Amino acid sequence: MAAQQNYPRLVIDAGNSTVKFAVVTRPGAKLQSAGTVATEKLTATRVRAICGQTRARSAAASSVVPRITTILGTSCPSVSLIQTSSVLNFRTDVDRRTVGADRLANIAEAVRQFGNNVIVADFGTAATFDVLDGRGWFIGGAIAPGLRTLANALSKRVVQLPAIDTKSPRTLIGKNTQDALRAGICGGYAGLVAHLLEQLGAERRRVVFTGGDARVVAKMIRRKVVLDPLWTLGGIAVLGALNTREPSK
């Protein structure tokens, strides 16, 4: 267990669209949200300011954006960056060299909370679906476009189609172009998610939704899920503690 000297610890989840911050005041304490910043707007100055505001003595971070990885590595005190070579709290037979740190963190939190038989679906710019089997092994998963990524793709590629929000339509028979787009995108996305969950064994596993669009997607499908916006941050905290060196006495 990481020493008390490493706390408060800043926990950071840097994705393609947003960077989320939380703080842990002591080992085993509940995460406290410390804000969100758009990825494109995050600077070293902003990171240092958040470290100061939270009085962080150390940091644990996951980043899928090289520019942000560099900023975090130089702006946070005693930062532990989750990498493919990091010590894990689970076993796996996947090719770790190709798995994002955020996916490893999601499985780490699944192990901490449930132990085995979990599907974690993380809905961001991309949507990841990762499986923890009955042995407590991470056996892999699937990656699909995120809901907003899918919605934005049509408006960018087809000039005459308008940009739309991702609010669930009342009916799948649209009476105008915008409603027809919502019907096709949201209705189709619900089918994609439901099919993937079925194929990944959701009937015999707990299902967790996290990420920026998790709540929206949860409303689209007829399935009981655990909805937790801080799930990935929780896993980063778990792996950060495992990969932090004890301070010398």
C-alpha positions as CSV (number, residue, x, y, z in Angstrom):
1,M,0.0,0.0,0.0
2,A,1.3,3.4,-0.9
3,A,2.4,5.5,2.1
4,Q,0.4,8.3,3.6
5,Q,3.2,10.7,2.5
6,N,1.9,10.3,-1.1
7,Y,-1.5,11.8,-0.2
8,P,-3.4,13.8,-1.2
9,R,-3.0,12.2,-4.6
10,L,-4.3,13.7,-7.8
11,V,-5.9,11.2,-10.2
12,I,-6.1,12.1,-13.9
13,D,-7.9,10.5,-16.9
14,A,-6.8,12.2,-20.1
15,G,-8.9,11.2,-23.1
16,N,-9.2,12.5,-26.6
17,S,-11.9,15.0,-25.8
18,T,-11.7,15.7,-22.0
19,V,-9.2,15.4,-19.1
20,K,-10.9,14.5,-15.8
21,F,-9.4,15.2,-12.4
22,A,-10.1,13.7,-9.0
23,V,-8.3,13.7,-5.7
24,V,-7.8,10.9,-3.1
25,T,-7.0,12.3,0.4
26,R,-5.8,9.0,1.9
27,P,-5.3,5.3,0.9
28,G,-8.7,3.7,0.3
29,A,-10.6,7.0,0.5
30,K,-13.5,7.9,-1.9
31,L,-12.6,9.8,-5.0
32,Q,-13.6,13.5,-5.0
33,S,-14.1,15.1,-8.4
34,A,-11.7,18.0,-9.1
35,G,-13.0,19.1,-12.4
36,T,-12.8,18.6,-16.2
37,V,-10.9,20.4,-18.8
38,A,-11.2,20.1,-22.6
39,T,-8.1,18.1,-23.9
40,E,-7.2,20.7,-26.5
41,K,-7.2,23.5,-23.9
42,L,-5.1,21.8,-21.2
43,T,-1.8,23.4,-20.5
44,A,1.1,22.7,-18.0
45,T,0.1,25.9,-16.2
46,R,-3.4,24.6,-15.7
47,V,-2.2,21.3,-14.4
48,R,0.1,22.9,-11.9
49,A,-2.7,25.1,-10.7
50,I,-5.0,22.1,-10.1
51,C,-2.1,20.4,-8.3
52,G,-1.8,23.5,-6.1
53,Q,-5.5,23.7,-5.4
54,T,-5.8,20.1,-4.4
55,R,-2.5,20.2,-2.4
56,A,-1.5,17.0,-4.3
57,R,1.8,15.4,-3.1
58,S,1.6,12.8,-5.9
59,A,-0.3,11.9,-9.0
60,A,-1.6,8.9,-10.9
61,A,-2.5,9.4,-14.5
62,S,-3.7,7.6,-17.7
63,S,-3.3,9.4,-21.0
64,V,-4.1,8.4,-24.6
65,V,-2.9,11.7,-25.9
66,P,0.9,12.1,-26.4
67,R,0.9,15.9,-25.9
68,I,-1.0,15.5,-22.6
69,T,1.3,12.6,-21.5
70,T,4.3,15.0,-21.8
71,I,2.5,17.8,-19.9
72,L,1.6,15.5,-17.0
73,G,5.0,14.0,-16.8
74,T,6.6,17.4,-16.3
75,S,3.9,19.2,-14.4
76,C,2.7,16.8,-11.7
77,P,4.5,15.9,-8.4
78,S,5.8,12.3,-8.3
79,V,3.5,11.2,-11.2
80,S,2.8,7.6,-11.9
81,L,1.8,7.2,-15.5
82,I,-0.1,4.0,-16.2
83,Q,1.6,2.2,-19.0
84,T,1.4,-1.2,-20.8
85,S,4.3,-2.3,-18.6
86,S,2.6,-1.2,-15.3
87,V,2.0,-3.7,-12.4
88,L,-1.6,-4.8,-12.6
89,N,-4.1,-6.2,-10.1
90,F,-5.3,-8.9,-12.6
91,R,-4.0,-11.4,-15.0
92,T,-4.5,-11.2,-18.8
93,D,-3.7,-13.0,-22.0
94,V,-4.2,-9.9,-24.3
95,D,-1.4,-8.1,-26.1
96,R,-0.7,-5.4,-23.5
97,R,1.4,-3.5,-26.0
98,T,-1.7,-2.4,-27.9
99,V,-4.1,-1.9,-25.0
100,G,-4.8,1.7,-23.8
101,A,-4.1,2.6,-20.2
102,D,-7.7,3.7,-19.8
103,R,-8.9,0.1,-20.6
104,L,-6.4,-1.4,-18.1
105,A,-7.7,1.1,-15.5
106,N,-11.3,0.1,-16.2
107,I,-10.5,-3.6,-15.6
108,A,-8.5,-2.7,-12.5
109,E,-11.6,-1.1,-11.0
110,A,-13.8,-4.0,-12.0
111,V,-11.5,-6.3,-10.1
112,R,-11.5,-4.0,-7.1
113,Q,-15.3,-3.7,-6.9
114,F,-16.5,-7.1,-8.2
115,G,-13.6,-9.5,-8.7
116,N,-14.8,-11.3,-11.8
117,N,-17.5,-11.5,-14.5
118,V,-17.7,-7.9,-15.5
119,I,-18.1,-6.0,-18.8
120,V,-17.0,-2.4,-18.7
121,A,-18.3,-0.2,-21.5
122,D,-16.6,3.2,-21.7
123,F,-18.4,5.7,-24.0
124,G,-16.1,8.5,-25.1
125,T,-14.7,9.6,-28.5
126,A,-14.4,5.8,-29.0
127,A,-16.5,3.2,-27.2
128,T,-14.6,0.4,-25.5
129,F,-16.1,-2.8,-24.3
130,D,-13.8,-4.9,-22.0
131,V,-14.4,-8.2,-20.4
132,L,-13.3,-9.7,-17.1
133,D,-14.1,-13.4,-17.1
134,G,-15.1,-15.8,-14.3
135,R,-11.5,-16.4,-13.3
136,G,-10.8,-12.7,-12.9
137,W,-8.8,-12.5,-16.1
138,F,-9.0,-9.6,-18.6
139,I,-9.7,-11.5,-21.8
140,G,-10.1,-8.6,-24.3
141,G,-13.0,-6.8,-25.8
142,A,-14.3,-4.6,-28.6
143,I,-13.8,-1.0,-29.8
144,A,-16.5,1.0,-31.7
145,P,-17.0,4.6,-32.6
146,G,-18.3,6.8,-29.9
147,L,-21.9,8.1,-30.2
148,R,-20.9,11.7,-30.8
149,T,-18.1,10.6,-33.2
150,L,-20.7,8.7,-35.2
151,A,-23.1,11.7,-35.2
152,N,-20.4,14.2,-36.2
153,A,-19.1,12.0,-39.0
154,L,-22.3,12.3,-41.1
155,S,-22.5,16.1,-40.8
156,K,-18.9,16.5,-41.7
157,R,-18.9,14.1,-44.7
158,V,-22.3,15.0,-46.1
159,V,-22.6,18.7,-46.8
160,Q,-26.4,19.0,-46.7
161,L,-26.9,17.1,-43.5
162,P,-27.1,19.2,-40.3
163,A,-25.2,18.6,-37.1
164,I,-27.5,17.1,-34.4
165,D,-27.5,16.4,-30.7
166,T,-27.6,12.9,-29.4
167,K,-30.8,13.1,-27.5
168,S,-32.8,9.9,-27.9
169,P,-35.7,10.3,-30.4
170,R,-39.3,9.7,-29.3
171,T,-39.8,7.6,-32.4
172,L,-37.7,6.0,-35.0
173,I,-39.8,7.4,-37.8
174,G,-38.5,10.9,-38.2
175,K,-40.7,13.6,-39.7
176,N,-37.8,15.9,-40.7
177,T,-34.2,15.4,-41.5
178,Q,-32.9,16.1,-38.0
179,D,-35.3,13.7,-36.4
180,A,-34.5,11.1,-39.1
181,L,-30.8,11.5,-38.3
182,R,-31.4,11.1,-34.6
183,A,-33.5,8.0,-35.3
184,G,-30.9,6.4,-37.4
185,I,-27.9,7.3,-35.3
186,C,-29.4,6.8,-31.8
187,G,-31.6,3.9,-32.7
188,G,-28.7,2.2,-34.6
189,Y,-26.3,2.9,-31.8
190,A,-28.6,1.3,-29.3
191,G,-28.7,-1.8,-31.5
192,L,-24.9,-1.8,-31.8
193,V,-24.4,-1.6,-28.0
194,A,-27.1,-4.2,-27.3
195,H,-25.6,-6.7,-29.8
196,L,-22.1,-6.3,-28.5
197,L,-23.2,-6.8,-24.9
198,E,-25.1,-9.9,-25.9
199,Q,-22.1,-11.3,-27.8
200,L,-19.8,-10.5,-24.8
201,G,-21.9,-12.5,-22.4
202,A,-23.8,-9.8,-20.6
203,E,-26.5,-12.2,-19.5
204,R,-24.0,-13.8,-17.1
205,R,-22.0,-10.7,-16.2
206,R,-22.3,-7.4,-14.5
207,V,-22.3,-4.5,-16.9
208,V,-20.8,-1.1,-16.1
209,F,-21.2,2.0,-18.2
210,T,-18.8,5.0,-17.8
211,G,-17.5,7.8,-20.0
212,G,-19.1,11.1,-21.2
213,D,-22.0,9.5,-23.1
214,A,-22.7,6.7,-20.7
215,R,-25.9,8.1,-19.3
216,V,-27.3,8.9,-22.7
217,V,-26.5,5.4,-24.0
218,A,-27.9,3.8,-20.8
219,K,-31.3,5.4,-21.6
220,M,-31.3,3.9,-25.1
221,I,-31.0,0.2,-24.1
222,R,-33.3,-2.0,-22.0
223,R,-30.7,-3.4,-19.6
224,K,-29.8,-2.9,-16.0
225,V,-26.3,-1.4,-15.8
226,V,-24.0,0.1,-13.1
227,L,-23.6,3.8,-14.1
228,D,-20.4,5.3,-12.7
229,P,-18.8,8.5,-14.2
230,L,-15.7,8.1,-12.0
231,W,-15.1,4.4,-12.8
232,T,-11.9,5.0,-14.9
233,L,-10.5,7.4,-12.4
234,G,-11.1,4.8,-9.7
235,G,-9.0,2.2,-11.7
236,I,-6.3,4.8,-12.3
237,A,-6.1,5.3,-8.5
238,V,-5.8,1.5,-8.0
239,L,-3.0,1.1,-10.5
240,G,-1.3,4.3,-9.3
241,A,-1.1,2.9,-5.8
242,L,0.4,-0.4,-7.1
243,N,3.0,1.4,-9.2
244,T,4.1,4.1,-6.8
245,R,7.5,3.7,-5.1
246,E,7.5,4.1,-1.3
247,P,9.4,7.2,-0.2
248,S,12.8,6.4,1.3
249,K,13.0,6.7,5.1
